[in-house]
Amino acid sequence: MAKVRYHFNTNSLKIEKVKISFKQRLWRFFSVMATGMVFSAVILLAAYNFMESPKERMLKREIEQYQLQFSILNDRLGQVQAVVNDLQDRDDNIYRVIFESEPIPSTVRKAGFGGVDKYSKLEGYKNTEIIKNTAQQLDLITSQLYVQSKSFDEVFALAKRKGEMIASIPAIQPVSNKDLKRIGSHFGYRTDPFYKVMKFHEGIDFTATVGTDIYATGDGVVVKVERSVSGYGNCVEIEHGFGYTTLYAHMSKMDVKRGDRVKRGQVIGHVGNTGKSTAPHLHYEVHKNGKPINPINFFFNDLSPEEYALMIENSQRPSQTLD
């Protein structure tokens, strides 16, 4: 029941009942409503900013747990990255060295794995950085593992061909020790016997009598048989695969023809004194990927450690070539 109010009329000296118009009532109603709404807004604002609801506390705990899990995940990814780096190092510096294969360039191992907009959908969040870093690290490891998997496939194929490689790589002297008088000249800068100037000697000269057997130093295919009265004279070139070729020059007789497949230790010709030569000998060269390399490093099947050490010592002394 509405409360009745009275007031004292000073003019009539009577107590009269207060009459409130509808307009006043409406004004009071809206005033009370407005005050309540302002007060409620202040309370809600304070509650949202300074107080947490049970749901908010639960979500906050979940976010903290997610952050912790992302941190643990990043640590584990770091451990995985260390393992991947170790695999890459072993691959480049052990496995590929064993099978004489070039290491994979770092530009290939760390190639790009997505466009600039790949992580745009992760932008705009409070924890964008940790999520983005985790995604990038995971993508990088995935890319590196893919490259490493392909590399191991290649190494496995090389391993299957290892037997063929061992048989093909030059590994013996082209002239037997029992027939060898001496090594006339070694690999490197030597005095030219005709012009008396220092020239780079791309092979080794084996001094032996005319007609001495010359052996193929590894399995391969004869790619060149040439007869000449100058230069290397009568010579044979064998391609062994895996980047290796060998050259046998100044021969008196050649027992093979172009296209023949030869085995290590097979007689391919005989020592002579043809072409630009000052005495009977065999000029022997080994090439890897088109570049001459020291043949002395490929006699390990024929020499004892002492003989090999003596040959290395002799190769350091200045000498004059025989061609």
Buried (B, 14 or more C-beta within 10 A) or exposed (E): EEEEEEEEEEEEEEEEEEEEEEEEEEEEEEEEEEEEEEEEEEEEEEEEEEEEEEEEEEEEEEEEEEBEEBEEBBEEBEEBBEEBEEBBEEBBEEBBEEBEBEBBEEEEBEEEBEEEEBBEEBEEEEEEEBBBBBBBBBBBBEBBBEBBEEBBEBBEEBBEBEEEBEBBBBBBBBBBEEBBBEBBBBBBEBBBBEEEEEEEBBBBBBBBEBEBBBBBBBBBBBEEBBEBEEBBBBBBBBBBBBBBBBBBBBBBBBBBEEEBEBEBBBEBBBBBBBBBBBBBBBBBBBBBEEEBBBBBEBBEEBBEEEEBEEBEEEBEEEBBBBB
